[in-house]
């Protein structure tokens, strides 16, 4: 299983143990909003909290041993618009060491086609 596949499966099932194994201890997340940088503990907090985003239509656009690019539709628990999210990840020691996202907000009446 690829690193991104393992990450998506762990995230979708809220499997904190699996996610802990996939995310590097030196992980840095630069999300597309807020201008904040998050750590591994911040990401792990999403899994154990009530505000965990969910995703659908997860796709791996590219992945090798060093980097990965993925796309998904993400739904947020804070009632904000769902977004089409592109993620760029760097890998180290077979784990995700950094992630950066870019996103496009979707209208409330969007429909996933395909």
C-alpha positions as CSV (number, residue, x, y, z in Angstrom):
1,X,0.0,0.0,0.0
2,X,1.3,3.4,-0.9
3,X,2.0,6.1,1.8
4,X,-0.9,8.2,0.6
5,X,-3.3,5.2,0.5
6,X,-2.3,4.3,4.0
7,X,-2.8,7.9,5.2
8,X,-6.2,8.2,3.5
9,X,-7.4,4.9,5.0
10,X,-6.2,5.9,8.5
11,X,-7.8,9.3,8.2
12,X,-11.1,8.0,6.8
13,X,-11.4,5.5,9.7
14,X,-10.1,7.9,12.4
15,X,-7.4,5.3,13.2
16,X,-5.1,7.3,15.4
17,X,-2.6,4.4,15.8
18,X,-2.2,4.0,12.0
19,X,-2.0,7.7,11.5
20,X,0.7,8.0,14.2
21,X,2.8,5.4,12.2
22,X,2.3,7.3,8.9
23,X,3.1,10.8,10.1
24,X,6.8,11.5,10.8
25,X,7.6,12.9,14.3
26,X,9.1,16.0,12.6
27,X,6.0,16.6,10.5
28,X,5.1,20.1,9.4
29,X,1.7,21.0,7.9
30,X,1.2,24.3,6.1
31,X,-2.6,24.5,5.4
32,X,-4.1,26.7,2.8
33,X,-5.9,28.8,5.4
34,X,-5.0,30.7,8.5
35,X,-1.3,31.3,7.9
36,X,-0.4,28.8,10.6
37,X,2.0,25.9,10.6
38,X,0.9,22.7,12.4
39,X,2.9,19.8,13.9
40,X,2.2,16.1,14.2
41,X,0.5,16.6,17.5
42,X,-1.9,19.2,15.9
43,X,-2.8,16.7,13.2
44,X,-3.3,13.9,15.7
45,X,-5.6,16.3,17.6
46,X,-8.0,16.3,14.6
47,X,-8.4,12.6,14.8
48,X,-9.3,12.6,18.5
49,X,-11.5,15.7,18.3
50,X,-15.0,16.4,17.3
51,X,-14.0,18.7,14.4
52,X,-12.3,16.1,12.1
53,X,-12.8,16.9,8.4
54,X,-14.0,14.1,6.2
55,X,-13.1,13.5,2.6
56,X,-14.4,11.8,-0.5
57,X,-13.2,11.0,-4.0
58,X,-9.6,10.7,-2.8
59,X,-7.2,10.4,-5.7
60,X,-3.5,10.0,-5.9
61,X,-2.2,12.1,-8.8
62,X,1.5,11.2,-8.3
63,X,3.6,9.4,-5.7
64,X,7.2,8.1,-5.5
65,X,9.5,7.5,-2.6
66,X,10.2,11.2,-2.1
67,X,6.9,13.1,-2.8
68,X,3.2,12.7,-3.4
69,X,0.4,14.8,-4.8
70,X,-3.2,14.0,-3.9
71,X,-6.7,15.5,-4.5
72,X,-9.9,15.1,-2.6
73,X,-13.2,16.8,-1.7
74,X,-13.1,17.8,2.0
75,X,-16.0,18.5,4.2
76,X,-15.5,20.4,7.4
77,X,-17.3,20.1,10.8
78,X,-17.4,23.8,11.3
79,X,-20.1,24.3,8.7
80,X,-17.8,26.0,6.2
81,X,-18.1,25.2,2.5
82,X,-16.6,22.0,1.3
83,X,-13.4,22.3,-0.7
84,X,-11.6,20.6,-3.5
85,X,-8.2,20.2,-1.8
86,X,-4.8,19.5,-3.5
87,X,-2.1,18.2,-1.2
88,X,1.6,18.1,-1.8
89,X,3.5,15.8,0.6
90,X,7.2,15.1,1.2
91,X,8.3,11.7,2.6
92,X,11.1,10.7,4.8
93,X,11.8,7.2,6.2
94,X,8.6,6.0,4.5
95,X,6.5,8.6,6.4
96,X,4.9,11.9,5.6
97,X,7.3,14.6,6.9
98,X,5.5,17.7,5.4
99,X,2.2,18.5,3.7
100,X,1.0,21.7,2.1
101,X,-2.5,22.2,0.7
102,X,-4.3,24.4,-1.8
103,X,-8.0,24.5,-2.1
104,X,-11.0,25.7,-4.0
105,X,-14.3,26.3,-2.0
106,X,-17.3,24.5,-3.5
107,X,-20.8,25.9,-3.5
108,X,-23.3,24.5,-1.1
109,X,-25.2,22.7,-3.9
110,X,-22.2,21.1,-5.6
111,X,-22.7,17.5,-6.8
112,X,-19.8,15.1,-7.2
113,X,-20.1,13.7,-10.8
114,X,-18.4,10.5,-12.0
